[in-house]
Amino acid sequence: MKKLIFFSSFFFLPLISFAAEGASQSSSAGEAGMKAIAAAIAISLGALGGALGQGRVAASAMEGIARNPQASKSMFVPFMVALAMIESLVLFCLVIAMIKT
């Protein structure tokens, strides 16, 4: 039940911004506020997803190195590439949020 409430809140938040836009066409302060809220949500979800992804990649790499220490040199480059890809997605989220505000 908690998951349903959590995910449905993210689906209904854009409806509030559309309603606010239609209600006050002349008010740009409300529109700027909604854009700021949308940017904050985008950055926070991007950072949350990136942190979870990097944690799982690091945990898997450490587990693999613990099981087979001789393979640590061959695991290092793919590990760093995976971390760089995850971090680039977080930075893209930040850039898009900054452009839209």
N, C-alpha and C positions, 0 to 999 in steps of 0.2 A: 504494500500500500504506500509506503514511504517513497519507493522508487517511482511509482505512478505520479505522485504529487510533485516530486522533484523534476521529472522530465516534462510533465504537462506545464509546469510554471515557465519553462524555457520556450515552449511552443506558444504560450499565450502572451508573453511579454511584448512581442512585436505588434500584437493587436492593439495594445495600449498606445504604442507610438503612432500607429495609423489613426487611431481615434483622436489623439491629441492634435495631429496635423490637420485633420479635417475640421476640428472644432475651432481652432484659432489659426487662420491663414495669415493674419497680420503679425502674429507674435513669433518672432524669431528666437526669443529666449527659451521658450518651451522646446522648440526644435533643436536648439543647441544642447539643451539639457538631455534630451533623449539620445542625441548622437554621442554625448559623453558617456551616458549609461551603456549604450551599445558597445562603445569602444572599451569600456571597463570590463564588460562581460566577455568580449572577444579576447582581450589580453589575459584575463584570469583563466578562461577555459584553455587557451593555448598554453599558458604556463603550467597549468595543472596537468594537461595531457603530456607535455614535454617532460615534466618532472617524473611522472609515472613511467613513461617510456624509457627515460634514461636510467631510472632505478632498476627496471626489469632487465635492461641490457647489461648494466654493470653487475647485477646479481648473477645473471647467467654466465657472464664471462668469468667472474670470480669462482663460480662453481665448476666451470670447465677447467680452469687453471688448477683448482684444488684436486680435481680428479686425475688430471694429467699434466703435471708441471712442465714436462718437456715440450708441450704444445703451446706454451705461453708466448713464444716468439712468433709463431704462425697465427695466433689469435689477436695479437696486438693491433695490427693494421685494420682488419675488419671491425674490431671493437671501436677504434677511433673514427672510422668512416661512419659507423652506425650512430655514434654520438653526435658527429657533425651534421648528419642528415636530420636527426631529431631536433637539434638546436636550430638548424636553418628553418624548419617549419615554425618554430616558436618565433623566430625573428620575422618571418613573413607575416605571421599573425599580428605582431607589433606594428610593422610597417603599414599594413592594410588598415588597422585601426587608427593609426595616426593620419593616414591620408583621408579617411572618411570623416574625421572631426574637423 
